[in-house]
């Protein structure tokens, strides 16, 4: 993909830059820092279950997936992980990312398998982690189960406005289990108002480096 290039971020980890939409896949203040803060510390770690179902909107480089895998291993959880991706990346650029040297206890075998398994098939990565990568848009996605946590990691509203429409948040609300949460780096006012309008209880918490706030949205009934 000639429009994709690798960039260094402030914590030393790589992200990707899409020059067609002028957007990076992760925060330039630190890709791994952001992913850990938003999706692990303020996401899956808040779910008090031994078996957790995760929906990720924007599978991308697989960074959130491998961090979730590592969290599941350390915490003795079982995770069923479904990642939606409209524009899958090639293994050539994935192999150039420096996650191996930047992530503590990085499981290269698991990360490699995540990218080698076929799209649109559920596969066992480890006895505690099951992955289904779906080459599909959220607009076309028809959920067949409930999820305990949703990682909303689409490109930002400036670059991908169609991913921030209220009807999609209604769909995600109905996809969540009761007491389930949606987490995202975004904390824009209109976004939070739309979440509330479709039924979410919205909580703003401190964001990762470079972001004042992030959003946790709860389904309580």
DAVEN-V709121 format. One record per pair of residues at least 6 apart in sequence whose ideal C-beta (glycine too) atoms are under 8 Angstrom apart, sorted by sequence separation. I is the first residue (numbers start at 1). J is the second residue. D is the distance in whole Angstrom. If there is no record, write none. Layout:
I/J/D
I/J/D
This chain:
8/14/6
9/15/5
17/23/7
18/24/8
25/31/8
27/33/7
59/65/7
71/77/7
72/78/7
100/106/5
117/123/4
124/130/5
125/131/5
154/160/6
157/163/8
176/182/7
196/202/5
206/212/7
207/213/5
208/214/7
7/14/7
17/24/5
18/25/7
27/34/4
72/79/4
99/106/6
123/130/7
134/141/7
157/164/4
195/202/5
206/213/7
207/214/4
6/14/5
7/15/5
16/24/7
17/25/8
26/34/6
44/52/6
56/64/6
100/108/6
117/125/8
122/130/6
123/131/6
155/163/7
205/213/7
206/214/7
6/15/8
7/16/7
15/24/5
16/25/4
26/35/7
56/65/7
122/131/7
123/132/7
154/163/4
173/182/8
204/213/5
205/214/6
6/16/6
7/17/5
15/25/5
16/26/8
44/54/7
69/79/7
113/123/8
122/132/4
154/164/7
172/182/6
192/202/5
204/214/7
205/215/8
5/16/7
6/17/8
15/26/4
68/79/6
100/111/8
114/125/6
121/132/7
204/215/6
205/216/6
4/16/5
5/17/5
15/27/8
69/81/8
99/111/7
113/125/5
120/132/7
192/204/7
203/215/7
204/216/8
4/17/7
13/26/8
15/28/7
68/81/6
120/133/7
169/182/8
182/195/8
202/215/6
203/216/5
4/18/6
5/19/7
54/68/6
117/131/7
119/133/5
120/134/6
202/216/8
203/217/7
3/18/6
4/19/8
110/125/5
119/134/7
120/135/6
202/217/5
203/218/7
3/19/5
15/31/4
65/81/6
110/126/6
117/133/7
119/135/4
120/136/8
138/154/8
201/217/7
202/218/8
3/20/5
7/24/6
9/26/7
13/30/7
14/31/7
114/131/6
187/204/6
200/217/4
201/218/4
9/27/7
10/28/7
11/29/8
12/30/8
13/31/4
65/83/6
182/200/7
200/218/6
201/219/8
9/28/5
10/29/5
11/30/3
13/32/4
110/129/7
114/133/8
200/219/7
201/220/6
9/29/7
10/30/5
11/31/7
13/33/8
52/72/8
152/172/7
187/207/7
195/215/7
199/219/7
7/28/7
9/30/5
11/32/6
62/83/8
94/115/5
9/31/5
11/33/5
150/172/6
164/186/8
185/207/7
195/217/5
10/33/8
139/162/8
185/208/7
192/215/6
44/68/6
59/83/3
91/115/6
187/211/7
191/215/7
39/64/5
52/77/6
54/79/6
56/81/7
58/83/8
59/84/6
60/85/7
91/116/7
138/163/7
150/175/7
169/194/6
173/198/5
187/212/7
45/71/7
50/76/8
51/77/7
52/78/7
53/79/8
54/80/7
56/82/7
58/84/7
59/85/4
150/176/6
169/195/6
173/199/5
185/211/6
187/213/4
40/67/6
44/71/6
50/77/6
51/78/5
52/79/5
53/80/5
54/81/5
55/82/5
56/83/4
57/84/5
58/85/7
164/191/6
173/200/6
187/214/6
35/63/5
39/67/7
40/68/7
49/77/8
50/78/7
51/79/8
52/80/7
53/81/8
54/82/7
55/83/8
56/84/7
61/89/7
143/171/8
147/175/6
148/176/8
166/194/4
170/198/4
186/214/7
187/215/5
35/64/5
39/68/7
51/80/7
53/82/8
55/84/7
59/88/8
60/89/7
139/168/7
146/175/7
147/176/6
148/177/5
157/186/7
165/194/8
169/198/5
170/199/8
185/214/5
186/215/6
45/75/8
138/168/6
146/176/7
147/177/7
150/180/7
152/182/6
156/186/7
164/194/8
184/214/7
185/215/8
32/63/7
36/67/6
40/71/5
74/105/8
88/119/7
146/177/4
149/180/6
150/181/7
152/183/7
153/184/7
157/188/6
166/197/6
169/200/7
183/214/7
184/215/5
31/63/7
35/67/6
62/94/7
143/175/5
148/180/5
149/181/5
150/182/4
151/183/6
152/184/4
153/185/7
166/198/6
183/215/7
61/94/6
66/99/7
70/103/7
138/171/8
147/180/6
148/181/8
149/182/8
150/183/7
151/184/8
182/215/8
183/216/5
184/217/8
73/107/8
146/180/7
149/183/7
152/186/7
157/191/7
182/216/8
183/217/8
25/60/5
26/61/8
32/67/8
44/79/8
70/105/6
181/216/6
182/217/4
25/61/6
61/97/6
63/99/7
67/103/7
70/106/8
181/217/7
26/63/7
66/103/7
70/107/7
181/218/5
182/219/8
69/107/7
180/218/8
181/219/7
179/218/7
180/219/5
66/106/7
179/219/7
66/107/7
69/110/5
178/219/6
179/220/7
177/219/7
178/220/7
176/219/4
178/221/7
16/60/8
66/110/7
16/61/6
66/111/5
69/114/8
88/133/8
15/61/8
173/219/6
88/135/6
66/114/7
81/129/7
83/131/7
85/133/7
62/111/6
65/114/6
79/128/7
81/130/7
82/131/8
83/132/7
85/134/7
86/135/8
78/128/5
79/129/5
80/130/5
81/131/5
82/132/5
83/133/5
84/134/5
85/135/6
86/136/7
77/128/7
78/129/8
79/130/7
81/132/7
83/134/7
85/136/8
86/137/5
62/114/5
76/128/8
80/132/8
82/134/7
84/136/6
62/115/6
73/126/7
84/137/7
84/138/6
73/128/6
69/125/7
72/128/5
73/129/8
69/126/7
72/129/6
84/141/6
69/129/5
68/129/8
82/147/8
65/131/7
32/99/7
32/102/6
32/103/6
16/89/7
59/133/6
16/93/7
57/138/5
14/96/8
14/97/5
14/98/5
4/89/7
13/98/6
14/99/7
12/98/8
13/99/7
6/93/7
64/151/6
1/89/7
14/102/8
55/143/8
1/90/6
4/93/6
13/102/4
64/153/6
6/96/6
12/102/6
13/103/8
6/97/7
11/102/7
1/93/7
53/145/7
55/147/4
53/146/7
54/147/6
57/150/7
58/151/8
60/153/7
53/147/5
54/148/7
55/149/8
56/150/8
57/151/7
58/152/8
53/148/5
54/149/5
55/150/5
56/151/4
57/152/5
58/153/4
52/148/5
53/149/8
54/150/8
55/151/7
57/153/6
58/154/5
52/149/7
54/151/7
56/153/6
57/154/5
58/155/7
49/148/6
47/148/5
47/149/5
46/149/8
44/149/5
43/149/6
57/163/8
43/151/6
39/151/5
38/151/8
39/153/7
57/172/8
55/172/8
55/175/7
53/177/8
23/155/5
23/156/7
47/180/8
21/155/7
47/181/7
23/158/8
46/181/6
23/159/4
18/155/8
22/159/7
23/160/8
21/159/4
43/181/7
21/160/7
43/183/4
42/183/6
39/183/6
38/183/6
38/184/7
38/185/5
34/185/7
27/185/7
42/205/6
38/207/8
37/207/7
38/208/6
46/216/8
37/208/4
36/208/8
37/209/8
42/214/7
43/216/8
34/208/4
42/216/6
33/208/6
34/209/7
33/209/6
34/210/8
38/214/6
34/211/8
37/214/8
30/208/7
29/208/7
30/209/5
29/209/4
30/210/8
27/208/6
29/210/3
27/209/7
28/210/7
29/211/8
27/210/6
27/211/7
11/209/8
10/209/7
10/210/8
